[in-house]
Amino acid sequence: MRKKVLLLHGWGGSDFPHWQSWLAGELAKDYGCVNFLRFSDVDEPKLDVWLREAKAALDEFRPDIVICHSLANTLWFHLCQKEELREVEKLYLVAPPSMECDIKELQEFFPIQTPQTLYAKEALLISSSNDPYMTEDEATKLQSELGIDMKVIQNGGHLNAQSGYGEWPWMLSELKGLNS
């Protein structure tokens, strides 16, 4: 894989057997260039720290593709509103939480407004029909506000390891298709 892929995890991290961990390994097996950033304090995230760490990774690694999961989507929205980012080729927004999330440990990340630009040439919102952190209606509203395509996975939960997403062949195939 010739494209540089940056993986940004959500609250609690995406350690094995999460699909982001699996994907990083699969990309590396083919000598892919991947940065699987681990944020500080994954269980008690601090917005200013995560913003600083994400911005440093973006500036140093200069990815072509960014894949956000869960809280990383919200972090990306904050970056879009606070920073002038280098545009990426493709952005995947996977299982974002509600824009009005009220989880105590995440309160400094919310509420958040939909950004005016995503700093991506192309973006895809991937949601689930039964995500406990974002309803289908909220996902549809977010997709409309962002003006991007959306893929809805039926009964995918939060699209994490607990929902059966340890290996995610579709995502690997999707990324390999971007290199052809």
Backbone as JSON Lines, residues from 0, in Angstrom:
{"i":0,"aa":"M","n":[0.85,-1.19,0.0],"ca":[0.0,0.0,0.0],"c":[0.88,1.24,0.0]}
{"i":1,"aa":"R","n":[0.72,2.07,-0.98],"ca":[1.57,3.25,-1.13],"c":[1.05,4.45,-0.35]}
{"i":2,"aa":"K","n":[-0.22,4.5,-0.09],"ca":[-0.8,5.65,0.62],"c":[-0.5,5.56,2.12]}
{"i":3,"aa":"K","n":[-0.33,6.72,2.73],"ca":[-0.07,6.78,4.17],"c":[-1.41,6.87,4.91]}
{"i":4,"aa":"V","n":[-1.61,5.96,5.86],"ca":[-2.88,5.84,6.57],"c":[-2.67,6.19,8.05]}
{"i":5,"aa":"L","n":[-3.46,7.14,8.55],"ca":[-3.45,7.51,9.96],"c":[-4.74,6.99,10.59]}
{"i":6,"aa":"L","n":[-4.6,6.2,11.65],"ca":[-5.74,5.66,12.39],"c":[-5.87,6.42,13.7]}
{"i":7,"aa":"L","n":[-7.04,6.98,13.95],"ca":[-7.32,7.72,15.18],"c":[-8.43,7.0,15.94]}
{"i":8,"aa":"H","n":[-8.12,6.58,17.15],"ca":[-9.08,5.81,17.96],"c":[-9.93,6.71,18.84]}
{"i":9,"aa":"G","n":[-10.91,6.09,19.45],"ca":[-11.81,6.8,20.35],"c":[-11.51,6.53,21.81]}
{"i":10,"aa":"W","n":[-12.48,6.84,22.62],"ca":[-12.41,6.67,24.07],"c":[-12.07,5.22,24.4]}
{"i":11,"aa":"G","n":[-11.08,5.02,25.24],"ca":[-10.67,3.68,25.64],"c":[-9.65,3.04,24.72]}
{"i":12,"aa":"G","n":[-9.37,3.65,23.58],"ca":[-8.4,3.09,22.63],"c":[-9.02,2.04,21.73]}
{"i":13,"aa":"S","n":[-8.2,1.49,20.89],"ca":[-8.64,0.46,19.93],"c":[-7.65,-0.7,19.92]}
{"i":14,"aa":"D","n":[-7.27,-1.12,21.13],"ca":[-6.32,-2.23,21.25],"c":[-6.92,-3.52,20.69]}
{"i":15,"aa":"F","n":[-6.04,-4.48,20.37],"ca":[-6.48,-5.79,19.91],"c":[-7.52,-6.32,20.88]}
{"i":16,"aa":"P","n":[-8.64,-6.83,20.39],"ca":[-8.94,-7.27,19.03],"c":[-9.74,-6.28,18.18]}
{"i":17,"aa":"H","n":[-9.69,-5.01,18.46],"ca":[-10.44,-3.99,17.7],"c":[-9.98,-3.97,16.24]}
{"i":18,"aa":"W","n":[-10.9,-3.65,15.33],"ca":[-10.59,-3.64,13.9],"c":[-9.48,-2.66,13.54]}
{"i":19,"aa":"Q","n":[-9.35,-1.55,14.27],"ca":[-8.27,-0.62,13.94],"c":[-6.91,-1.25,14.2]}
{"i":20,"aa":"S","n":[-6.8,-1.98,15.3],"ca":[-5.56,-2.7,15.6],"c":[-5.27,-3.74,14.52]}
{"i":21,"aa":"W","n":[-6.29,-4.51,14.17],"ca":[-6.17,-5.52,13.13],"c":[-5.76,-4.87,11.8]}
{"i":22,"aa":"L","n":[-6.42,-3.77,11.45],"ca":[-6.15,-3.1,10.18],"c":[-4.72,-2.59,10.12]}
{"i":23,"aa":"A","n":[-4.23,-2.01,11.21],"ca":[-2.84,-1.54,11.25],"c":[-1.89,-2.69,10.95]}
{"i":24,"aa":"G","n":[-2.13,-3.83,11.55],"ca":[-1.29,-4.99,11.32],"c":[-1.37,-5.49,9.89]}
{"i":25,"aa":"E","n":[-2.57,-5.53,9.34],"ca":[-2.74,-6.0,7.96],"c":[-2.05,-5.06,6.97]}
{"i":26,"aa":"L","n":[-2.15,-3.77,7.2],"ca":[-1.49,-2.81,6.31],"c":[0.03,-2.95,6.41]}
{"i":27,"aa":"A","n":[0.53,-3.12,7.63],"ca":[1.97,-3.27,7.84],"c":[2.5,-4.55,7.2]}
{"i":28,"aa":"K","n":[1.7,-5.6,7.17],"ca":[2.14,-6.87,6.56],"c":[2.53,-6.7,5.1]}
{"i":29,"aa":"D","n":[1.85,-5.78,4.41],"ca":[2.14,-5.51,3.0],"c":[3.07,-4.3,2.85]}
{"i":30,"aa":"Y","n":[3.83,-4.02,3.91],"ca":[4.75,-2.88,3.93],"c":[4.03,-1.55,3.72]}
{"i":31,"aa":"G","n":[2.8,-1.51,4.18],"ca":[2.05,-0.27,4.11],"c":[2.58,0.73,5.12]}
{"i":32,"aa":"C","n":[2.36,1.99,4.85],"ca":[2.81,3.05,5.73],"c":[1.62,3.46,6.6]}
{"i":33,"aa":"V","n":[1.65,3.06,7.85],"ca":[0.51,3.28,8.75],"c":[0.99,3.87,10.07]}
{"i":34,"aa":"N","n":[0.21,4.81,10.59],"ca":[0.46,5.39,11.91],"c":[-0.8,5.12,12.73]}
{"i":35,"aa":"F","n":[-0.67,4.24,13.71],"ca":[-1.77,3.91,14.6],"c":[-1.51,4.67,15.91]}
{"i":36,"aa":"L","n":[-1.88,5.93,15.9],"ca":[-1.6,6.83,17.02],"c":[-2.34,6.38,18.28]}
{"i":37,"aa":"R","n":[-1.62,6.37,19.39],"ca":[-2.25,6.1,20.69],"c":[-2.24,7.4,21.48]}
{"i":38,"aa":"F","n":[-3.44,7.9,21.73],"ca":[-3.57,9.15,22.5],"c":[-3.27,8.92,23.97]}
{"i":39,"aa":"S","n":[-2.88,9.99,24.65],"ca":[-2.67,9.94,26.1],"c":[-4.01,9.8,26.81]}
{"i":40,"aa":"D","n":[-3.97,9.18,27.96],"ca":[-5.16,9.08,28.82],"c":[-6.39,8.62,28.05]}
{"i":41,"aa":"V","n":[-6.31,7.43,27.46],"ca":[-7.42,6.94,26.63],"c":[-8.72,6.77,27.41]}
{"i":42,"aa":"D","n":[-8.63,6.54,28.73],"ca":[-9.84,6.36,29.52],"c":[-10.41,7.66,30.08]}
{"i":43,"aa":"E","n":[-9.57,8.68,30.19],"ca":[-10.0,10.0,30.64],"c":[-9.41,11.04,29.7]}
{"i":44,"aa":"P","n":[-9.92,11.09,28.46],"ca":[-9.31,11.96,27.45],"c":[-9.47,13.44,27.78]}
{"i":45,"aa":"K","n":[-8.43,14.19,27.42],"ca":[-8.42,15.65,27.57],"c":[-8.35,16.25,26.18]}
{"i":46,"aa":"L","n":[-9.32,17.08,25.85],"ca":[-9.43,17.63,24.51],"c":[-8.15,18.34,24.08]}
{"i":47,"aa":"D","n":[-7.6,19.21,24.92],"ca":[-6.4,19.95,24.51],"c":[-5.22,19.03,24.23]}
{"i":48,"aa":"V","n":[-5.07,17.98,25.01],"ca":[-3.97,17.02,24.82],"c":[-4.17,16.25,23.52]}
{"i":49,"aa":"W","n":[-5.38,15.74,23.32],"ca":[-5.66,14.97,22.1],"c":[-5.52,15.85,20.85]}
{"i":50,"aa":"L","n":[-5.95,17.1,20.93],"ca":[-5.79,18.02,19.79],"c":[-4.32,18.2,19.46]}
{"i":51,"aa":"R","n":[-3.5,18.42,20.47],"ca":[-2.06,18.61,20.28],"c":[-1.42,17.36,19.68]}
{"i":52,"aa":"E","n":[-1.78,16.2,20.2],"ca":[-1.2,14.94,19.72],"c":[-1.63,14.64,18.28]}
{"i":53,"aa":"A","n":[-2.89,14.88,17.98],"ca":[-3.39,14.63,16.62],"c":[-2.74,15.59,15.62]}
{"i":54,"aa":"K","n":[-2.65,16.85,16.0],"ca":[-2.04,17.85,15.11],"c":[-0.58,17.51,14.84]}
{"i":55,"aa":"A","n":[0.14,17.08,15.85],"ca":[1.55,16.69,15.68],"c":[1.65,15.5,14.71]}
{"i":56,"aa":"A","n":[0.78,14.52,14.86],"ca":[0.79,13.35,13.97],"c":[0.47,13.77,12.54]}
{"i":57,"aa":"L","n":[-0.5,14.65,12.37],"ca":[-0.86,15.12,11.03],"c":[0.3,15.88,10.39]}
{"i":58,"aa":"D","n":[0.95,16.74,11.15],"ca":[2.06,17.54,10.62],"c":[3.28,16.69,10.29]}
{"i":59,"aa":"E","n":[3.57,15.72,11.15],"ca":[4.78,14.91,10.97],"c":[4.58,13.77,9.98]}
{"i":60,"aa":"F","n":[3.46,13.09,10.05],"ca":[3.21,11.91,9.22],"c":[2.66,12.28,7.84]}
{"i":61,"aa":"R","n":[1.89,13.36,7.76],"ca":[1.28,13.84,6.52],"c":[0.51,12.72,5.79]}
{"i":62,"aa":"P","n":[-0.55,12.22,6.42],"ca":[-1.29,11.1,5.84],"c":[-2.06,11.47,4.57]}
{"i":63,"aa":"D","n":[-2.29,10.44,3.77],"ca":[-3.17,10.57,2.61],"c":[-4.6,10.22,3.01]}
{"i":64,"aa":"I","n":[-4.71,9.27,3.96],"ca":[-6.0,8.75,4.41],"c":[-6.05,8.83,5.93]}
{"i":65,"aa":"V","n":[-7.18,9.3,6.46],"ca":[-7.39,9.33,7.91],"c":[-8.66,8.53,8.2]}
{"i":66,"aa":"I","n":[-8.55,7.64,9.2],"ca":[-9.69,6.83,9.61],"c":[-9.96,7.09,11.09]}
{"i":67,"aa":"C","n":[-11.08,7.73,11.36],"ca":[-11.47,8.06,12.74],"c":[-12.51,7.05,13.22]}
{"i":68,"aa":"H","n":[-12.39,6.65,14.48],"ca":[-13.43,5.82,15.09],"c":[-13.93,6.51,16.35]}
{"i":69,"aa":"S","n":[-15.24,6.54,16.52],"ca":[-15.9,6.99,17.73],"c":[-15.5,8.42,18.09]}
{"i":70,"aa":"L","n":[-14.93,8.62,19.27],"ca":[-14.59,9.97,19.75],"c":[-13.58,10.66,18.83]}
{"i":71,"aa":"A","n":[-12.8,9.92,18.08],"ca":[-11.85,10.54,17.15],"c":[-12.57,11.37,16.1]}
{"i":72,"aa":"N","n":[-13.82,11.02,15.77],"ca":[-14.6,11.83,14.85],"c":[-14.85,13.21,15.43]}
{"i":73,"aa":"T","n":[-15.22,13.24,16.68],"ca":[-15.45,14.51,17.37],"c":[-14.16,15.31,17.44]}
{"i":74,"aa":"L","n":[-13.07,14.63,17.73],"ca":[-11.75,15.28,17.74],"c":[-11.46,15.88,16.36]}
{"i":75,"aa":"W","n":[-11.74,15.13,15.29],"ca":[-11.5,15.65,13.94],"c":[-12.33,16.91,13.7]}
{"i":76,"aa":"F","n":[-13.58,16.92,14.17],"ca":[-14.43,18.1,14.01],"c":[-13.82,19.31,14.73]}
{"i":77,"aa":"H","n":[-13.28,19.08,15.94],"ca":[-12.61,20.17,16.67],"c":[-11.39,20.66,15.89]}
{"i":78,"aa":"L","n":[-10.6,19.73,15.35],"ca":[-9.43,20.11,14.55],"c":[-9.86,20.97,13.36]}
{"i":79,"aa":"C","n":[-10.92,20.57,12.71],"ca":[-11.41,21.3,11.54],"c":[-11.85,22.72,11.89]}
{"i":80,"aa":"Q","n":[-12.33,22.9,13.1],"ca":[-12.8,24.22,13.51],"c":[-11.7,25.09,14.08]}
{"i":81,"aa":"K","n":[-10.62,24.47,14.61],"ca":[-9.58,25.24,15.3],"c":[-8.29,25.38,14.52]}
{"i":82,"aa":"E","n":[-8.06,24.53,13.55],"ca":[-6.78,24.47,12.86],"c":[-6.96,24.63,11.36]}
{"i":83,"aa":"E","n":[-5.9,25.04,10.71],"ca":[-5.83,25.0,9.26],"c":[-5.1,23.7,8.93]}
{"i":84,"aa":"L","n":[-5.84,22.72,8.43],"ca":[-5.27,21.41,8.19],"c":[-4.9,21.23,6.72]}
{"i":85,"aa":"R","n":[-3.9,20.4,6.48],"ca":[-3.57,19.99,5.12],"c":[-4.65,19.01,4.68]}
{"i":86,"aa":"E","n":[-5.21,19.22,3.51],"ca":[-6.29,18.37,3.02],"c":[-5.79,16.94,2.77]}
{"i":87,"aa":"V","n":[-6.58,15.95,3.24],"ca":[-6.26,14.55,2.99],"c":[-7.08,14.07,1.79]}
{"i":88,"aa":"E","n":[-6.62,12.97,1.19],"ca":[-7.34,12.43,0.04],"c":[-8.68,11.82,0.44]}
{"i":89,"aa":"K","n":[-8.67,11.05,1.54],"ca":[-9.89,10.34,1.95],"c":[-9.98,10.36,3.47]}
{"i":90,"aa":"L","n":[-11.17,10.6,3.96],"ca":[-11.47,10.62,5.38],"c":[-12.61,9.65,5.64]}
{"i":91,"aa":"Y","n":[-12.42,8.75,6.6],"ca":[-13.47,7.83,7.03],"c":[-13.89,8.23,8.43]}
{"i":92,"aa":"L","n":[-15.17,8.51,8.6],"ca":[-15.75,8.85,9.89],"c":[-16.58,7.65,10.33]}
{"i":93,"aa":"V","n":[-16.0,6.81,11.18],"ca":[-16.62,5.55,11.55],"c":[-17.24,5.64,12.94]}
{"i":94,"aa":"A","n":[-18.53,5.37,13.02],"ca":[-19.28,5.31,14.28],"c":[-19.07,6.53,15.19]}
{"i":95,"aa":"P","n":[-19.35,7.73,14.66],"ca":[-19.22,8.9,15.53],"c":[-20.29,8.89,16.62]}
{"i":96,"aa":"P","n":[-19.98,9.48,17.76],"ca":[-21.01,9.61,18.79],"c":[-21.93,10.79,18.46]}
{"i":97,"aa":"S","n":[-23.03,10.85,19.13],"ca":[-23.97,11.96,18.97],"c":[-23.25,13.29,19.18]}
{"i":98,"aa":"M","n":[-23.64,14.28,18.43],"ca":[-23.05,15.62,18.56],"c":[-23.4,16.25,19.91]}
{"i":99,"aa":"E","n":[-24.34,15.65,20.61],"ca":[-24.78,16.13,21.93],"c":[-24.45,15.13,23.03]}
{"i":100,"aa":"C","n":[-23.44,14.3,22.82],"ca":[-23.08,13.25,23.77],"c":[-22.95,13.84,25.19]}
{"i":101,"aa":"D","n":[-23.48,13.12,26.17],"ca":[-23.44,13.63,27.55],"c":[-22.73,12.69,28.52]}
{"i":102,"aa":"I","n":[-21.79,11.91,28.03],"ca":[-21.0,11.04,28.9],"c":[-20.04,11.89,29.73]}
{"i":103,"aa":"K","n":[-20.09,11.74,31.02],"ca":[-19.34,12.6,31.95],"c":[-17.85,12.68,31.6]}
{"i":104,"aa":"E","n":[-17.22,11.55,31.32],"ca":[-15.77,11.53,31.06],"c":[-15.38,12.25,29.77]}
{"i":105,"aa":"L","n":[-16.37,12.53,28.93],"ca":[-16.11,13.13,27.62],"c":[-16.64,14.55,27.5]}
{"i":106,"aa":"Q","n":[-17.06,15.14,28.62],"ca":[-17.78,16.4,28.57],"c":[-17.02,17.54,27.9]}
{"i":107,"aa":"E","n":[-15.69,17.55,27.95],"ca":[-15.0,18.67,27.3],"c":[-15.01,18.59,25.78]}
{"i":108,"aa":"F","n":[-15.42,17.47,25.21],"ca":[-15.5,17.31,23.76],"c":[-16.85,17.76,23.2]}
{"i":109,"aa":"F","n":[-17.84,17.95,24.07],"ca":[-19.21,18.21,23.64],"c":[-19.81,19.4,24.36]}
{"i":110,"aa":"P","n":[-20.89,19.98,23.75],"ca":[-21.41,19.7,22.41],"c":[-20.43,20.22,21.36]}
{"i":111,"aa":"I","n":[-20.64,19.8,20.13],"ca":[-19.78,20.2,19.02],"c":[-20.66,20.56,17.83]}
{"i":112,"aa":"Q","n":[-20.24,21.55,17.09],"ca":[-20.96,21.95,15.88],"c":[-20.38,21.21,14.68]}
{"i":113,"aa":"T","n":[-21.18,21.02,13.67],"ca":[-20.71,20.4,12.43],"c":[-19.73,21.36,11.76]}
{"i":114,"aa":"P","n":[-18.54,20.88,11.41],"ca":[-17.56,21.77,10.79],"c":[-17.98,22.19,9.38]}
{"i":115,"aa":"Q","n":[-17.5,23.35,8.96],"ca":[-17.8,23.87,7.62],"c":[-17.05,23.09,6.54]}
{"i":116,"aa":"T","n":[-15.85,22.61,6.89],"ca":[-15.05,21.81,5.97],"c":[-14.41,20.66,6.74]}
{"i":117,"aa":"L","n":[-14.23,19.55,6.06],"ca":[-13.6,18.37,6.68],"c":[-12.13,18.23,6.29]}
{"i":118,"aa":"Y","n":[-11.63,19.14,5.47],"ca":[-10.25,19.07,4.99],"c":[-9.95,17.72,4.35]}
{"i":119,"aa":"A","n":[-10.87,17.27,3.53],"ca":[-10.72,16.0,2.82],"c":[-11.31,16.14,1.42]}
{"i":120,"aa":"K","n":[-10.61,15.6,0.44],"ca":[-11.12,15.62,-0.93],"c":[-12.37,14.75,-1.03]}
{"i":121,"aa":"E","n":[-12.38,13.68,-0.25],"ca":[-13.51,12.76,-0.24],"c":[-13.68,12.24,1.19]}
{"i":122,"aa":"A","n":[-14.93,12.07,1.61],"ca":[-15.21,11.58,2.96],"c":[-16.38,10.61,2.93]}
{"i":123,"aa":"L","n":[-16.35,9.68,3.86],"ca":[-17.41,8.7,4.0],"c":[-17.76,8.54,5.47]}
{"i":124,"aa":"L","n":[-19.03,8.7,5.78],"ca":[-19.55,8.46,7.12],"c":[-20.03,7.01,7.16]}
{"i":125,"aa":"I","n":[-19.54,6.24,8.14],"ca":[-19.96,4.85,8.3],"c":[-20.65,4.74,9.64]}
{"i":126,"aa":"S","n":[-21.94,4.43,9.6],"ca":[-22.72,4.33,10.83],"c":[-23.36,2.96,10.92]}
{"i":127,"aa":"S","n":[-24.04,2.73,12.02],"ca":[-24.71,1.46,12.25],"c":[-26.17,1.73,12.58]}
{"i":128,"aa":"S","n":[-27.01,0.78,12.23],"ca":[-28.44,0.94,12.49],"c":[-28.78,0.85,13.98]}
{"i":129,"aa":"N","n":[-27.85,0.33,14.79],"ca":[-28.14,0.2,16.22],"c":[-26.96,0.63,17.1]}
{"i":130,"aa":"D","n":[-26.28,1.69,16.7],"ca":[-25.17,2.21,17.49],"c":[-25.74,2.83,18.77]}
{"i":131,"aa":"P","n":[-25.26,2.42,19.95],"ca":[-25.79,2.98,21.2],"c":[-25.39,4.44,21.43]}
{"i":132,"aa":"Y","n":[-24.42,4.95,20.64],"ca":[-23.94,6.32,20.85],"c":[-24.45,7.32,19.81]}
{"i":133,"aa":"M","n":[-25.11,6.83,18.75],"ca":[-25.7,7.73,17.76],"c":[-26.86,7.02,17.08]}
{"i":134,"aa":"T","n":[-28.01,7.65,17.11],"ca":[-29.19,7.05,16.47],"c":[-29.08,7.16,14.94]}
{"i":135,"aa":"E","n":[-29.9,6.39,14.27],"ca":[-29.92,6.46,12.8],"c":[-30.32,7.86,12.33]}
{"i":136,"aa":"D","n":[-31.29,8.46,13.02],"ca":[-31.72,9.81,12.64],"c":[-30.59,10.82,12.82]}
{"i":137,"aa":"E","n":[-29.84,10.69,13.92],"ca":[-28.71,11.59,14.14],"c":[-27.64,11.4,13.06]}
{"i":138,"aa":"A","n":[-27.39,10.16,12.67],"ca":[-26.4,9.87,11.63],"c":[-26.84,10.47,10.3]}
{"i":139,"aa":"T","n":[-28.12,10.33,9.97],"ca":[-28.64,10.88,8.73],"c":[-28.54,12.41,8.73]}
{"i":140,"aa":"K","n":[-28.84,13.02,9.87],"ca":[-28.73,14.48,9.98],"c":[-27.28,14.93,9.82]}
{"i":141,"aa":"L","n":[-26.35,14.21,10.46],"ca":[-24.93,14.56,10.35],"c":[-24.46,14.4,8.9]}
{"i":142,"aa":"Q","n":[-24.85,13.33,8.27],"ca":[-24.47,13.09,6.88],"c":[-24.97,14.23,5.99]}
{"i":143,"aa":"S","n":[-26.18,14.65,6.21],"ca":[-26.76,15.74,5.43],"c":[-26.0,17.05,5.67]}
{"i":144,"aa":"E","n":[-25.71,17.34,6.93],"ca":[-24.99,18.58,7.27],"c":[-23.58,18.59,6.7]}
{"i":145,"aa":"L","n":[-22.94,17.42,6.67],"ca":[-21.58,17.34,6.14],"c":[-21.56,17.28,4.61]}
{"i":146,"aa":"G","n":[-22.68,16.83,4.03],"ca":[-22.76,16.73,2.59],"c":[-21.86,15.64,2.01]}
{"i":147,"aa":"I","n":[-21.79,14.51,2.7],"ca":[-20.93,13.4,2.26],"c":[-21.75,12.12,2.13]}
{"i":148,"aa":"D","n":[-21.16,11.11,1.53],"ca":[-21.83,9.81,1.42],"c":[-21.84,9.11,2.77]}
{"i":149,"aa":"M","n":[-22.78,8.17,2.9],"ca":[-22.88,7.4,4.14],"c":[-23.13,5.94,3.82]}
{"i":150,"aa":"K","n":[-22.47,5.09,4.57],"ca":[-22.68,3.64,4.51],"c":[-23.27,3.25,5.86]}
{"i":151,"aa":"V","n":[-24.44,2.62,5.86],"ca":[-25.09,2.19,7.09],"c":[-24.94,0.67,7.2]}
{"i":152,"aa":"I","n":[-24.37,0.23,8.29],"ca":[-24.2,-1.19,8.53],"c":[-25.33,-1.64,9.45]}
{"i":153,"aa":"Q","n":[-26.1,-2.61,8.99],"ca":[-27.22,-3.1,9.78],"c":[-26.72,-3.89,11.0]}
{"i":154,"aa":"N","n":[-27.24,-3.5,12.16],"ca":[-26.95,-4.18,13.43],"c":[-25.45,-4.32,13.71]}
{"i":155,"aa":"G","n":[-24.7,-3.26,13.4],"ca":[-23.25,-3.27,13.63],"c":[-22.84,-2.75,14.99]}
{"i":156,"aa":"G","n":[-23.83,-2.38,15.82],"ca":[-23.48,-1.83,17.13],"c":[-22.61,-0.59,16.97]}
{"i":157,"aa":"H","n":[-21.58,-0.48,17.8],"ca":[-20.68,0.67,17.75],"c":[-19.49,0.41,16.82]}
{"i":158,"aa":"L","n":[-19.59,-0.64,16.03],"ca":[-18.52,-1.0,15.08],"c":[-17.17,-1.1,15.79]}
{"i":159,"aa":"N","n":[-17.2,-1.84,16.88],"ca":[-15.98,-2.07,17.66],"c":[-15.85,-3.57,17.94]}
{"i":160,"aa":"A","n":[-14.83,-3.95,18.69],"ca":[-14.59,-5.37,18.97],"c":[-15.78,-6.01,19.69]}
{"i":161,"aa":"Q","n":[-16.4,-5.28,20.61],"ca":[-17.54,-5.82,21.34],"c":[-18.73,-6.09,20.42]}
{"i":162,"aa":"S","n":[-18.76,-5.42,19.28],"ca":[-19.84,-5.61,18.3],"c":[-19.44,-6.61,17.21]}
{"i":163,"aa":"G","n":[-18.29,-7.26,17.39],"ca":[-17.86,-8.26,16.42],"c":[-16.94,-7.73,15.33]}
{"i":164,"aa":"Y","n":[-16.43,-6.51,15.51],"ca":[-15.54,-5.92,14.52],"c":[-14.09,-5.98,15.0]}
{"i":165,"aa":"G","n":[-13.57,-7.22,15.01],"ca":[-12.14,-7.44,15.27],"c":[-11.42,-7.39,13.95]}
{"i":166,"aa":"E","n":[-11.85,-8.22,13.04],"ca":[-11.36,-8.14,11.66],"c":[-12.45,-7.46,10.85]}
{"i":167,"aa":"W","n":[-12.03,-6.6,9.93],"ca":[-12.99,-5.91,9.09],"c":[-12.48,-5.93,7.66]}
{"i":168,"aa":"P","n":[-12.66,-7.06,6.98],"ca":[-12.14,-7.22,5.62],"c":[-12.64,-6.14,4.65]}
{"i":169,"aa":"W","n":[-13.87,-5.66,4.82],"ca":[-14.38,-4.62,3.93],"c":[-13.49,-3.39,3.96]}
{"i":170,"aa":"M","n":[-13.08,-2.95,5.16],"ca":[-12.25,-1.75,5.27],"c":[-10.88,-1.98,4.63]}
{"i":171,"aa":"L","n":[-10.29,-3.13,4.84],"ca":[-8.99,-3.43,4.22],"c":[-9.13,-3.41,2.7]}
{"i":172,"aa":"S","n":[-10.16,-4.04,2.18],"ca":[-10.4,-4.07,0.74],"c":[-10.63,-2.65,0.21]}
{"i":173,"aa":"E","n":[-11.37,-1.86,0.94],"ca":[-11.64,-0.47,0.57],"c":[-10.33,0.31,0.42]}
{"i":174,"aa":"L","n":[-9.44,0.16,1.39],"ca":[-8.16,0.87,1.36],"c":[-7.29,0.38,0.21]}
{"i":175,"aa":"K","n":[-7.25,-0.91,0.0],"ca":[-6.44,-1.45,-1.09],"c":[-6.98,-0.96,-2.43]}
{"i":176,"aa":"G","n":[-8.28,-0.78,-2.52],"ca":[-8.88,-0.26,-3.75],"c":[-8.48,1.17,-4.05]}
{"i":177,"aa":"L","n":[-8.13,1.94,-3.02],"ca":[-7.69,3.32,-3.22],"c":[-6.31,3.39,-3.83]}
{"i":178,"aa":"N","n":[-5.58,2.27,-3.8],"ca":[-4.23,2.24,-4.34],"c":[-4.18,1.72,-5.76]}
{"i":179,"aa":"S","n":[-5.31,1.28,-6.3],"ca":[-5.25,0.71,-7.65],"c":[-5.44,1.75,-8.72]}
